[in-house]
């Protein structure tokens, strides 16, 4: 009887221990995230994050009206100078994506040009009106001459972020 109890105990212990290891591994990924990055909005796990080049390829197959839930890593090209309420990220071959924040629920620092971020949310393609382009140009601190040159709607890559990780 003692042998059977020992075997049952050993099996239960090994099952319990293997489950604990899985929990610790996922916890360590989240701890690593929070140590390496400042979190804005929802927390993001680094697993399965696309590069700027990879996400640019994904954008090429999107049509206006389509969206893709995803996350990717890129460098900040510009940020709203009024509040930090949007940013433009560098993609591949001179492309960029306009990132806004879901429900206007959070902002990013206004001085993060050149920094690496990871964004998670929805990627899509849209047409931006003249008025909206001028508004964003004003927010970016563009001159009146540059703003006056905006004369037609523009098809652009867009992203609504639920969360942003800013590399420390």
Secondary structure as GFF3:
##gff-version 3
##sequence-region A 1 168
A	DSSP	alpha_helix	2	36	.	.	.	ID=ss1
A	DSSP	beta_strand	37	41	.	.	.	ID=ss2
A	DSSP	alpha_helix	52	60	.	.	.	ID=ss3
A	DSSP	beta_strand	67	79	.	.	.	ID=ss4
A	DSSP	beta_strand	86	90	.	.	.	ID=ss5
A	DSSP	beta_strand	96	101	.	.	.	ID=ss6
A	DSSP	three_ten_helix	102	104	.	.	.	ID=ss7
A	DSSP	beta_strand	116	128	.	.	.	ID=ss8
A	DSSP	alpha_helix	130	139	.	.	.	ID=ss9
A	DSSP	alpha_helix	144	148	.	.	.	ID=ss10
A	DSSP	beta_strand	154	167	.	.	.	ID=ss11
###
